[in-house]
Amino acid sequence: MRDLLIIATFVLASCKTFAFNPFWTHTDKKLITAVTNLDKNNPKEIEQYFKTQRIQKCNITKENLGFGWTMWTPGIGGGYISISAKFFYYNDNLVSYSLTPELPEEKGLQKRYRKWYGDYFAYSKSEIQTLCFNQSAILQPLIQYSGAIKNIPEKIVHYMTPNSGTMYGYAGGGVIMLNRKTFLEIKDSLTNDQVILLMYSINPASRLTAIEYYWKHKDSFSNSAAIDKWIEQIFEQMPTVKSMSGCFSIIEDTKSFVYMHSLMADK
């Protein structure tokens, strides 16, 4: 009887040990080790690593943000986790990047993965945080903006960056788009000056949503001629815009699409 108990205990311990896929954890450890060995203060080294991961089918296409700005958003999948990146370019020069790591959903693996990540990434309330390099480069309006930029609420600053979602529209796939959702959180507190500031966002979706808001409330704005002139420059920079219709990606004429949204009732 004692021998049977010993065997049963061994079997149970073995099942617990091998409950997680060892091939996936090995793949993840290899990925994490490769990334954490990179010099986080050398954006070109980080960029080159993602460029060489063609085996992971990284998309090397940059998204045009207009006015000289582009963004590349590759990601590399492991077993349980993936690590994604955002690279921001101005006139084809890499100026900023961010790395977003993951912890596995499986609680029993998280301590092990945190050890692998080491102190390369920061944590907040046990959640692993995105690593940002020279984020100040995107926390500002386009260089064409000549107004005051002091004391801008943090939510508005965030909305102006590409991190608030660069797809313009209202909803897709049954959910409100990220950029629209973020705008709905700030729209009721916006001043006219802040709306004009948003038209100079690095994020093209935020620029277009600000134009939409302006067209809905144009009677309350002064100096409309100067604003209208800038709006035409925005449309010249990006004559078409990507959006969603149901679950499908679509391309629309920018000016017509923004005008259509400006006729919709505020929500």
NUMARZA-237449 format. One line per 8 residues: for each residue x, y negated, z of N, C-alpha, C. Coordinates in Angstrom, 3 decimals, decimal comma, always signed. Last residue first. Layout:
% residues N
X:Y:Z:X:Y:Z:X:Y:Z; ...
***
This chain:
% residues 267
-22,908:-61,297:-29,954:-23,254:-60,163:-29,079:-22,465:-60,244:-27,791; -24,329:-63,578:-32,254:-23,349:-63,291:-31,215:-23,851:-62,140:-30,342; -25,452:-62,449:-35,462:-25,737:-63,043:-34,147:-24,643:-62,663:-33,163; -23,643:-63,054:-38,482:-24,245:-62,146:-37,502:-24,448:-62,845:-36,168; -22,215:-64,733:-40,000:-23,671:-64,861:-40,080:-24,385:-63,971:-39,090; -19,630:-63,950:-39,738:-19,998:-65,232:-39,131:-21,500:-65,459:-39,153; -19,488:-61,675:-41,282:-19,525:-61,522:-39,832:-19,931:-62,823:-39,126; -19,399:-62,896:-43,811:-20,509:-62,005:-43,473:-20,630:-61,844:-41,957
-16,923:-64,207:-43,621:-18,157:-64,992:-43,749:-19,368:-64,147:-43,366; -15,230:-62,016:-43,591:-15,300:-62,875:-42,399:-16,585:-63,711:-42,436; -15,716:-61,074:-46,173:-15,987:-60,213:-45,032:-16,094:-61,026:-43,744; -14,889:-63,151:-47,826:-16,290:-62,728:-47,850:-16,653:-61,919:-46,616; -12,133:-63,221:-47,164:-12,989:-64,395:-46,970:-14,454:-64,005:-46,908; -11,188:-60,552:-47,837:-11,106:-61,138:-46,497:-12,115:-62,257:-46,279; -12,684:-57,857:-49,291:-12,238:-59,220:-49,566:-12,312:-60,003:-48,252; -11,684:-54,737:-47,738:-12,672:-55,753:-48,093:-11,983:-57,054:-48,496
-11,321:-51,304:-47,533:-10,622:-52,556:-47,833:-11,650:-53,558:-48,348; -11,875:-48,825:-44,951:-12,267:-49,562:-46,155:-11,391:-50,797:-46,314; -12,077:-45,623:-43,484:-11,312:-46,854:-43,644:-11,704:-47,515:-44,966; -14,928:-44,149:-41,937:-14,043:-44,285:-43,081:-13,358:-45,650:-43,107; -16,943:-43,766:-40,190:-15,668:-43,136:-39,841:-14,624:-43,310:-40,932; -18,406:-46,817:-40,729:-18,623:-45,503:-40,141:-17,298:-44,936:-39,680; -15,932:-48,486:-42,034:-17,359:-48,321:-42,301:-17,709:-46,911:-41,855; -13,366:-50,735:-41,027:-13,981:-49,408:-40,945:-15,449:-49,501:-41,315
-10,703:-52,482:-42,737:-11,715:-52,357:-41,696:-12,239:-50,925:-41,694; -8,229:-54,661:-43,992:-8,643:-53,292:-43,719:-9,652:-53,287:-42,584; -8,522:-57,258:-46,420:-8,395:-56,851:-45,025:-8,898:-55,423:-44,869; -7,048:-59,542:-48,783:-7,863:-58,378:-48,445:-7,573:-57,969:-47,008; -5,433:-61,818:-48,737:-6,697:-61,862:-49,493:-7,608:-60,661:-49,251; -3,508:-63,292:-46,762:-4,087:-61,945:-46,707:-5,445:-61,939:-47,401; -2,718:-65,845:-47,555:-1,720:-64,905:-47,053:-2,227:-63,460:-47,096; -5,135:-67,024:-48,209:-4,134:-66,849:-49,266:-3,071:-65,835:-48,854
-6,338:-67,154:-45,720:-6,908:-66,271:-46,731:-5,939:-66,029:-47,888; -4,646:-69,050:-44,521:-4,771:-67,718:-43,946:-5,306:-66,734:-44,984; -5,154:-71,285:-46,090:-3,808:-70,700:-46,100:-3,822:-69,272:-45,540; -7,768:-71,773:-45,328:-7,505:-71,366:-46,710:-6,108:-70,762:-46,843; -7,318:-72,605:-42,705:-8,059:-71,370:-42,959:-7,817:-70,869:-44,374; -6,108:-75,071:-43,100:-5,331:-73,977:-42,540:-6,015:-72,629:-42,805; -8,319:-76,492:-44,088:-7,120:-76,353:-44,921:-6,261:-75,196:-44,429; -10,028:-76,459:-41,910:-10,416:-75,756:-43,138:-9,221:-75,531:-44,057
-8,603:-78,110:-40,150:-8,839:-76,704:-39,797:-9,167:-75,896:-41,052; -8,732:-80,536:-41,496:-7,425:-79,927:-41,244:-7,574:-78,448:-40,909; -11,545:-80,919:-41,493:-10,799:-80,882:-42,752:-9,447:-80,197:-42,578; -12,412:-81,108:-38,865:-12,701:-79,890:-39,614:-11,888:-79,788:-40,890; -12,160:-82,839:-36,661:-11,029:-82,623:-37,567:-11,189:-81,336:-38,373; -14,094:-81,085:-34,138:-13,691:-82,285:-34,862:-12,513:-81,936:-35,767; -16,773:-78,800:-33,569:-15,351:-79,054:-33,791:-15,143:-80,379:-34,521; -19,421:-78,215:-33,516:-18,840:-78,672:-32,252:-17,351:-79,003:-32,380
-20,126:-77,208:-35,961:-20,612:-78,547:-35,606:-19,974:-79,089:-34,332; -19,216:-74,574:-35,999:-18,439:-75,614:-36,667:-18,858:-77,019:-36,261; -19,735:-72,071:-34,970:-19,896:-73,239:-34,095:-19,221:-74,474:-34,688; -19,241:-70,186:-36,913:-20,510:-70,099:-36,189:-20,798:-71,364:-35,390; -16,679:-70,836:-37,686:-17,769:-71,020:-38,648:-19,130:-70,969:-37,971; -15,318:-70,047:-35,329:-15,326:-71,444:-35,764:-16,475:-71,712:-36,729; -15,622:-67,272:-35,410:-16,190:-68,041:-34,298:-16,330:-69,518:-34,689; -14,150:-66,737:-37,768:-15,561:-66,339:-37,663:-16,266:-67,159:-36,570
-11,648:-67,553:-36,897:-12,306:-68,244:-38,020:-13,802:-67,969:-37,984; -11,207:-65,632:-34,926:-11,278:-67,041:-34,541:-11,954:-67,863:-35,639; -11,046:-63,372:-36,505:-12,146:-63,462:-35,548:-12,313:-64,899:-35,063; -8,682:-63,948:-37,879:-9,944:-63,869:-38,617:-11,145:-63,966:-37,681; -6,756:-63,868:-35,839:-6,934:-65,078:-36,647:-8,310:-65,083:-37,306; -7,056:-61,228:-35,024:-7,398:-62,295:-34,085:-7,582:-63,622:-34,816; -6,077:-59,913:-37,254:-7,470:-59,699:-36,861:-7,937:-60,788:-35,902; -3,339:-60,691:-37,297:-4,256:-61,183:-38,330:-5,727:-61,000:-37,958
-1,318:-61,815:-34,723:-2,278:-60,764:-35,058:-3,285:-61,277:-36,094; -0,210:-64,228:-34,248:+0,564:-63,299:-35,065:-0,346:-62,164:-35,540; -2,572:-66,935:-34,422:-2,089:-65,691:-33,820:-1,182:-64,933:-34,783; -3,784:-69,232:-35,133:-2,343:-69,157:-35,382:-1,734:-67,917:-34,698; -6,319:-69,153:-34,232:-6,151:-69,105:-35,687:-4,680:-69,033:-36,091; -6,006:-69,625:-31,538:-6,164:-68,237:-31,978:-6,008:-68,090:-33,483; -6,042:-72,443:-31,537:-4,801:-71,728:-31,231:-4,868:-70,290:-31,733; -8,770:-72,815:-31,973:-7,817:-73,240:-33,006:-6,475:-72,534:-32,790
-9,670:-71,842:-29,523:-10,104:-71,196:-30,762:-9,152:-71,547:-31,903; -8,548:-73,714:-27,795:-8,095:-72,324:-27,734:-8,510:-71,546:-28,976; -10,007:-75,974:-28,466:-8,559:-75,968:-28,682:-8,006:-74,545:-28,665; -12,546:-75,199:-27,606:-12,287:-75,413:-29,031:-10,794:-75,386:-29,346; -12,287:-72,545:-25,159:-12,454:-73,944:-25,530:-12,174:-74,075:-27,026; -13,878:-69,543:-24,078:-12,966:-70,240:-24,985:-13,321:-71,712:-25,144; -15,492:-67,921:-22,630:-14,715:-68,905:-21,870:-13,813:-69,747:-22,762; -16,664:-66,104:-24,299:-17,545:-67,027:-23,588:-16,801:-68,097:-22,804
-14,527:-64,501:-25,266:-15,189:-65,490:-26,137:-16,036:-66,512:-25,382; -13,273:-62,448:-23,886:-12,773:-63,814:-23,696:-13,638:-64,873:-24,362; -14,415:-60,024:-24,465:-14,073:-60,281:-23,063:-13,653:-61,726:-22,817; -14,587:-59,966:-27,176:-15,835:-60,102:-26,433:-15,579:-60,417:-24,962; -11,896:-59,408:-27,823:-12,457:-60,740:-28,076:-13,732:-60,968:-27,265; -11,724:-56,704:-27,180:-10,914:-57,669:-26,435:-11,458:-59,080:-26,610; -13,465:-55,668:-29,100:-13,747:-55,464:-27,684:-12,989:-56,469:-26,832; -12,098:-56,333:-31,438:-13,405:-56,931:-31,158:-13,751:-56,812:-29,679
-9,802:-54,752:-31,181:-9,669:-56,204:-31,279:-10,984:-56,895:-30,948; -10,955:-52,133:-31,087:-10,178:-52,660:-29,973:-10,091:-54,183:-30,019; -14,364:-51,750:-32,186:-12,928:-51,828:-32,453:-12,209:-52,524:-31,296; -16,752:-49,685:-30,640:-16,335:-51,052:-30,952:-14,824:-51,079:-31,132; -17,534:-46,533:-32,225:-17,065:-47,331:-31,087:-16,680:-48,737:-31,555; -18,173:-45,063:-34,470:-19,112:-45,049:-33,351:-18,675:-45,835:-32,135; -16,305:-45,524:-36,417:-16,286:-44,235:-35,747:-17,176:-44,188:-34,519; -16,266:-48,977:-35,626:-15,914:-47,897:-36,543:-15,841:-46,594:-35,787
-17,200:-52,454:-35,508:-17,150:-51,102:-34,962:-16,774:-50,111:-36,047; -16,244:-54,971:-36,626:-16,975:-54,867:-35,362:-16,847:-53,480:-34,735; -13,133:-56,319:-37,805:-14,487:-55,840:-38,032:-15,223:-55,814:-36,710; -9,697:-55,592:-38,363:-10,778:-56,570:-38,218:-12,123:-55,933:-38,543; -6,973:-54,245:-36,608:-8,043:-53,977:-37,574:-9,220:-54,904:-37,306; -5,083:-54,557:-34,649:-4,953:-55,393:-35,843:-6,032:-55,132:-36,897; -4,874:-54,843:-31,188:-5,535:-54,162:-32,296:-5,587:-55,044:-33,527; -3,388:-56,135:-29,353:-4,831:-56,145:-29,114:-5,598:-55,488:-30,260
-0,790:-56,205:-30,194:-1,148:-55,157:-29,239:-2,639:-55,116:-28,927; -0,250:-58,424:-31,718:-0,741:-57,223:-32,412:-1,151:-56,102:-31,464; -1,511:-61,221:-29,748:-0,454:-60,299:-30,163:-1,055:-59,121:-30,929; -3,671:-62,626:-28,849:-2,965:-63,160:-30,010:-1,896:-62,211:-30,540; -4,415:-61,349:-26,527:-5,275:-61,216:-27,708:-4,575:-61,694:-28,975; -2,446:-62,240:-24,755:-2,480:-60,827:-25,162:-3,285:-60,655:-26,442; -3,302:-64,908:-24,518:-1,961:-64,611:-25,031:-1,909:-63,167:-25,533; -5,776:-64,479:-23,339:-5,713:-65,079:-24,668:-4,360:-64,798:-25,302
-5,049:-63,407:-20,881:-5,898:-62,622:-21,779:-5,863:-63,163:-23,200; -3,608:-65,509:-19,698:-2,907:-64,287:-20,107:-3,732:-63,458:-21,080; -4,288:-68,860:-20,804:-4,620:-67,671:-20,006:-3,990:-66,408:-20,588; -1,785:-71,262:-21,120:-2,713:-70,430:-21,869:-3,016:-69,185:-21,042; -0,013:-73,293:-20,242:-1,145:-72,878:-19,417:-2,214:-72,111:-20,202; +0,956:-74,662:-23,419:+1,143:-74,494:-21,982:-0,166:-74,054:-21,328; +1,017:-75,329:-26,044:+0,872:-73,907:-25,724:+1,110:-73,641:-24,237; -0,262:-77,816:-28,246:+0,295:-77,454:-26,941:+0,042:-75,977:-26,661
+0,360:-77,508:-31,847:-0,325:-77,962:-30,646:+0,377:-77,533:-29,375; +1,342:-76,506:-34,153:+2,002:-77,708:-33,625:+1,347:-78,231:-32,348; +2,061:-73,542:-35,868:+1,235:-74,196:-34,863:+1,991:-75,355:-34,226; +3,839:-72,244:-37,454:+3,095:-73,344:-38,071:+2,245:-74,109:-37,053; +4,799:-70,068:-36,140:+5,617:-71,284:-36,073:+4,890:-72,486:-36,681; +2,114:-68,482:-34,336:+2,928:-68,653:-35,530:+3,668:-69,986:-35,457; +2,363:-68,243:-30,694:+1,666:-68,413:-31,971:+2,643:-68,468:-33,140; +3,589:-65,534:-28,621:+3,574:-66,932:-29,029:+2,815:-67,041:-30,347
+4,710:-63,021:-28,034:+3,809:-63,699:-27,092:+3,770:-65,194:-27,370; +6,629:-61,940:-29,578:+5,260:-61,847:-30,094:+4,246:-62,502:-29,162; +8,920:-62,521:-28,166:+8,892:-62,852:-29,591:+7,486:-62,793:-30,174; +8,687:-61,456:-25,672:+8,389:-62,882:-25,812:+8,291:-63,308:-27,275; +9,679:-58,908:-25,757:+8,247:-59,086:-25,980:+7,866:-60,550:-26,174; +12,216:-57,653:-25,800:+12,019:-58,993:-26,362:+10,556:-59,242:-26,703; +10,832:-54,499:-25,468:+12,086:-55,221:-25,686:+11,774:-56,539:-26,396; +9,085:-52,414:-23,206:+9,040:-53,506:-24,183:+10,397:-54,199:-24,255
+7,646:-49,347:-22,485:+8,896:-50,108:-22,445:+8,869:-51,147:-23,552; +4,727:-48,528:-20,689:+5,343:-48,850:-21,976:+6,600:-49,678:-21,757; +4,862:-46,307:-17,823:+4,591:-47,579:-18,481:+5,309:-47,708:-19,829; +3,091:-43,715:-16,167:+4,290:-44,130:-16,876:+3,965:-45,324:-17,773; +1,548:-43,918:-13,026:+1,355:-43,931:-14,473:+2,630:-44,437:-15,151; +1,947:-44,247:-10,340:+2,270:-42,924:-10,899:+2,040:-42,834:-12,410; +1,675:-47,020:-10,095:+0,669:-46,127:-9,531:+0,744:-44,743:-10,184; +3,811:-47,272:-12,672:+2,903:-48,096:-11,878:+1,769:-47,193:-11,409
+7,205:-46,964:-13,731:+5,931:-46,369:-13,339:+5,122:-47,391:-12,547; +9,484:-47,257:-16,559:+8,966:-47,649:-15,247:+7,619:-46,966:-15,000; +11,989:-45,203:-18,101:+10,702:-45,895:-18,121:+10,271:-46,214:-16,695; +14,401:-44,227:-17,165:+14,376:-44,916:-18,474:+13,098:-45,740:-18,617; +14,889:-42,731:-14,965:+14,512:-44,134:-14,735:+14,487:-44,931:-16,042; +13,536:-39,625:-16,089:+14,451:-40,353:-15,219:+13,963:-41,770:-14,978; +12,317:-37,840:-17,750:+12,325:-39,254:-18,167:+13,316:-40,065:-17,333; +12,641:-35,536:-16,180:+13,280:-35,621:-17,496:+13,372:-37,068:-17,972
+11,025:-36,178:-13,999:+12,458:-35,944:-13,790:+13,211:-36,058:-15,107; +8,563:-36,232:-15,225:+9,091:-37,473:-14,643:+10,594:-37,351:-14,389; +8,310:-33,541:-15,830:+8,489:-34,496:-16,920:+9,025:-35,832:-16,411; +7,959:-32,410:-13,296:+9,074:-31,976:-14,133:+9,367:-33,011:-15,222; +5,587:-33,610:-12,518:+6,798:-33,841:-11,731:+8,039:-33,493:-12,555; +3,758:-32,577:-14,456:+4,104:-33,999:-14,432:+5,377:-34,293:-13,644; +2,826:-30,009:-14,487:+4,016:-30,316:-15,281:+4,561:-31,721:-15,041; +0,506:-29,831:-13,064:+1,621:-29,012:-12,639:+2,913:-29,269:-13,394
-1,326:-31,369:-14,466:-0,724:-31,904:-13,241:+0,519:-31,129:-12,819; -1,539:-31,848:-17,807:-1,406:-30,779:-16,822:-0,643:-31,275:-15,590; -1,142:-33,938:-19,481:-2,361:-33,945:-18,678:-2,288:-32,905:-17,566; +2,236:-35,206:-19,503:+1,234:-34,199:-19,855:+0,006:-34,318:-18,955; +2,884:-38,641:-20,206:+3,016:-37,512:-19,294:+1,963:-36,485:-19,699; +4,438:-40,531:-22,829:+3,288:-39,868:-22,217:+3,756:-38,870:-21,167; +5,585:-43,838:-23,851:+5,747:-42,407:-23,558:+4,455:-41,829:-22,988; +6,053:-46,239:-26,108:+4,993:-45,765:-25,227:+5,122:-44,261:-25,028
+8,100:-48,948:-26,697:+8,032:-47,492:-26,671:+6,963:-47,076:-25,667; +8,434:-51,781:-28,846:+7,927:-51,175:-27,620:+7,892:-49,665:-27,797; +10,404:-54,582:-30,043:+9,841:-53,240:-30,154:+9,247:-52,825:-28,812; +11,477:-57,305:-32,138:+10,911:-56,785:-30,900:+10,438:-55,349:-31,125; +12,708:-57,932:-34,515:+12,816:-58,890:-33,411:+12,298:-58,339:-32,084; +14,191:-57,169:-37,521:+13,602:-56,571:-36,330:+13,809:-57,495:-35,129; +13,428:-58,954:-40,397:+14,391:-58,815:-39,303:+13,677:-58,261:-38,068; +11,522:-59,518:-42,302:+12,235:-58,240:-42,405:+13,333:-58,056:-41,354
+10,275:-61,790:-41,245:+11,077:-61,897:-42,476:+12,046:-60,716:-42,592; +10,160:-60,049:-38,360:+9,876:-61,370:-38,915:+10,837:-61,595:-40,073; +8,685:-57,123:-37,001:+9,682:-57,745:-37,880:+9,208:-59,137:-38,303; +8,351:-54,740:-34,475:+7,863:-55,995:-35,036:+8,990:-56,703:-35,788; +7,376:-51,471:-33,848:+8,485:-52,340:-34,215:+7,925:-53,566:-34,916; +6,291:-49,213:-31,496:+5,869:-50,333:-32,344:+7,094:-51,205:-32,589; +5,956:-45,667:-30,951:+6,713:-46,920:-30,947:+6,009:-47,962:-31,796; +5,328:-42,773:-28,878:+5,047:-43,659:-29,998:+5,800:-44,971:-29,843
+5,675:-39,468:-28,104:+6,227:-40,792:-27,803:+6,026:-41,655:-29,037; +3,608:-36,881:-26,701:+4,219:-37,566:-27,837:+4,788:-38,878:-27,337; +3,191:-33,599:-25,168:+3,216:-35,065:-25,183:+3,735:-35,584:-26,523; +3,329:-30,884:-25,383:+2,233:-31,446:-24,595:+2,124:-32,956:-24,749; +5,250:-31,052:-27,642:+4,341:-29,956:-27,354:+3,114:-30,450:-26,625; +5,504:-33,899:-29,601:+6,243:-32,782:-29,031:+5,317:-31,595:-28,866; +5,527:-36,351:-32,172:+4,823:-35,411:-31,326:+5,738:-34,314:-30,830; +6,227:-39,674:-32,558:+6,797:-38,341:-32,664:+6,093:-37,434:-31,671
+5,293:-42,474:-34,587:+5,155:-41,685:-33,374:+5,724:-40,298:-33,607; +5,450:-45,913:-35,777:+5,665:-44,468:-35,866:+5,405:-43,774:-34,532; +4,532:-48,650:-36,904:+4,054:-47,939:-35,719:+4,221:-46,422:-35,869; +5,624:-51,857:-37,760:+5,746:-50,431:-38,064:+5,422:-49,648:-36,805; +4,666:-54,981:-39,090:+4,696:-54,086:-37,934:+4,779:-52,642:-38,422; +5,594:-58,352:-40,029:+5,172:-56,994:-40,329:+5,335:-56,133:-39,083; +5,384:-61,792:-40,943:+5,391:-60,769:-39,907:+4,913:-59,422:-40,440; +5,054:-63,762:-42,859:+6,388:-63,230:-42,643:+6,478:-62,098:-41,638
+2,296:-64,243:-42,965:+3,208:-65,317:-42,551:+4,592:-64,789:-42,151; +1,048:-60,910:-42,194:+0,962:-62,251:-42,764:+1,994:-63,215:-42,201; +1,289:-58,346:-41,498:+0,525:-59,188:-40,575:+0,371:-60,609:-41,087; +1,422:-55,286:-43,048:+1,602:-56,716:-43,263:+0,688:-57,496:-42,324; +2,969:-52,452:-41,760:+1,700:-53,173:-41,900:+1,983:-54,661:-42,022; +5,197:-50,241:-43,425:+4,974:-51,359:-42,511:+3,632:-52,020:-42,814; +5,657:-46,770:-43,590:+5,016:-47,947:-44,175:+4,798:-49,020:-43,107; +6,557:-44,400:-42,697:+7,549:-45,472:-42,739:+6,976:-46,760:-43,346
+5,281:-42,075:-40,527:+4,895:-42,992:-41,585:+5,871:-44,171:-41,579; +6,888:-39,025:-39,884:+6,663:-40,401:-39,451:+6,294:-41,261:-40,664; +7,143:-36,225:-39,983:+6,254:-36,925:-40,915:+5,901:-38,316:-40,413; +9,068:-34,991:-38,623:+7,835:-35,212:-37,885:+6,807:-35,972:-38,732; +11,142:-35,144:-40,325:+10,546:-33,825:-40,150:+9,216:-33,913:-39,399; +12,035:-37,697:-40,039:+11,146:-37,437:-41,171:+10,456:-36,081:-41,037; +13,437:-39,219:-38,095:+12,570:-38,104:-37,718:+11,557:-37,793:-38,812; +14,830:-41,452:-38,706:+15,447:-40,177:-39,079:+14,567:-38,981:-38,751
+13,352:-43,532:-37,677:+13,459:-43,406:-39,126:+14,004:-42,046:-39,550; +13,782:-43,246:-34,962:+12,457:-42,930:-35,495:+12,495:-42,775:-37,015; +16,497:-44,035:-34,891:+16,093:-42,716:-34,417:+14,740:-42,328:-35,009; +16,396:-46,661:-35,801:+17,053:-45,646:-36,622:+16,654:-44,238:-36,193; +15,149:-47,959:-33,624:+14,503:-47,910:-34,934:+15,076:-46,787:-35,787; +17,138:-47,691:-31,679:+15,812:-47,109:-31,456:+15,099:-46,929:-32,789; +19,150:-49,171:-32,911:+19,382:-47,758:-32,600:+18,052:-47,036:-32,381; +17,995:-51,671:-33,005:+18,318:-51,014:-34,267:+18,569:-49,520:-34,048
+17,792:-52,408:-30,282:+16,575:-52,093:-31,054:+16,850:-51,388:-32,375; +19,362:-51,810:-27,613:+19,803:-51,840:-29,004:+18,619:-51,449:-29,896; +18,582:-51,332:-25,103:+18,904:-52,723:-25,433:+19,426:-52,881:-26,861; +18,361:-48,621:-24,880:+17,118:-49,382:-24,947:+17,346:-50,856:-25,273; +20,111:-46,302:-26,472:+20,351:-47,575:-25,792:+19,125:-48,458:-25,953; +19,016:-42,919:-25,919:+19,169:-44,093:-26,775:+19,401:-45,334:-25,922; +18,391:-40,933:-24,225:+19,825:-41,116:-24,482:+20,094:-42,310:-25,387; +15,686:-40,808:-24,283:+16,295:-41,448:-23,108:+17,810:-41,571:-23,220
+15,302:-39,408:-26,719:+14,877:-40,807:-26,586:+15,590:-41,487:-25,422; +16,362:-36,853:-26,160:+16,860:-37,626:-27,303:+16,529:-39,106:-27,156; +14,817:-36,073:-23,954:+16,264:-36,230:-23,813:+16,837:-37,084:-24,933; +12,279:-35,905:-25,145:+12,522:-36,873:-24,072:+14,012:-37,135:-23,900; +12,715:-33,774:-26,994:+12,295:-35,101:-27,443:+12,629:-36,163:-26,394; +13,395:-31,673:-25,250:+14,326:-32,064:-26,313:+14,011:-33,473:-26,808; +11,060:-31,502:-23,744:+12,323:-31,854:-23,080:+13,349:-32,328:-24,101; +9,251:-30,685:-25,743:+9,090:-31,975:-25,062:+10,390:-32,422:-24,404
+10,212:-28,163:-26,371:+10,144:-29,203:-27,410:+10,047:-30,587:-26,789; +9,837:-26,907:-23,900:+11,190:-27,020:-24,460:+11,243:-28,114:-25,518; +7,076:-26,994:-23,688:+7,881:-27,742:-22,710:+9,320:-27,910:-23,203; +6,425:-25,331:-25,860:+6,002:-26,733:-25,842:+6,845:-27,544:-24,865; +7,513:-22,924:-25,057:+7,993:-23,516:-26,300:+7,627:-24,994:-26,358; +6,092:-22,268:-22,759:+7,512:-22,610:-22,638:+8,087:-23,243:-23,907; +3,020:-23,310:-21,680:+3,699:-22,840:-22,891:+5,175:-23,238:-22,853; +2,285:-22,301:-18,357:+2,481:-23,344:-19,350:+3,303:-22,799:-20,513
+2,382:-20,057:-16,828:+1,058:-20,555:-17,205:+1,156:-21,616:-18,289; +4,595:-18,803:-15,785:+4,483:-18,860:-17,241:+3,106:-19,323:-17,710; +4,193:-19,010:-13,037:+5,402:-19,568:-13,633:+5,245:-19,775:-15,130; +1,832:-17,628:-12,654:+1,869:-19,063:-12,350:+3,054:-19,726:-13,027; +2,657:-15,063:-13,329:+1,592:-15,708:-14,114:+1,590:-17,209:-13,909; +4,512:-14,614:-11,307:+4,968:-14,659:-12,696:+3,943:-15,352:-13,573; +2,873:-14,530:-9,094:+3,904:-15,573:-9,176:+4,385:-15,730:-10,608; +1,384:-12,243:-9,698:+0,722:-13,541:-9,564:+1,710:-14,683:-9,692
+3,419:-10,294:-9,672:+2,647:-10,545:-10,903:+1,980:-11,908:-10,854; +4,240:-10,426:-7,002:+5,195:-10,722:-8,079:+4,473:-11,064:-9,374; +1,901:-9,571:-5,720:+2,445:-10,908:-5,450:+3,396:-11,344:-6,558; +1,749:-6,953:-6,696:+0,685:-7,914:-6,999:+1,166:-9,347:-6,802; +4,051:-5,822:-5,560:+3,913:-5,898:-7,022:+2,869:-6,942:-7,414; +3,394:-6,037:-2,855:+4,599:-6,705:-3,363:+4,505:-6,885:-4,879; +1,108:-4,436:-2,746:+1,003:-5,857:-2,412:+2,191:-6,645:-2,948; +2,239:-1,942:-3,377:+1,234:-2,524:-4,276:+1,078:-4,020:-4,024
+3,846:-1,529:-1,152:+4,472:-1,680:-2,471:+3,512:-2,326:-3,460; +1,907:-1,188:+0,818:+2,811:-2,352:+0,890:+3,462:-2,612:-0,463; +0,825:+1,211:+0,000:+0,000:+0,000:+0,000:+0,858:-1,258:+0,000
***
